[in-house]
C-alpha cells in the first residue's frame, strides 16, 4: 500500500517538475521565472525524500538538505540581482 502511494506521489512531483520547467521557459517576466525555479527546487527536495523512502536509505535526506540550501541561496541571489543589479556589494 505504501509503495503504491509513494509511486503515485513520485509521479505527481515529477509532473509538477515538468510543469515548472515549462513555466521557466515560457514565463513573461523574470520574477515568474525565479518563482518557478524556486518551486522546482521544492519539487526536487520532495523527489529526493520520496526516493530515499523508497530505497530505505538516509543518504538522500542529506542530499535533499543540500538542495534546499542551494535553492534558498540561489533564490536570494536572483532576487538581489533583480532589485539592485549586483549580488555582492
Secondary structure, DSSP 4 states (H G I P E B T S, - for coil): -HHHHHHHHHHHHHHHHHHHHHHHHH-SSHHHHHHHHHHHHHHHHHHHHHHHHHHT-SHHHHHHHHHHHHHHHHHHHHHHHHHHS-S--
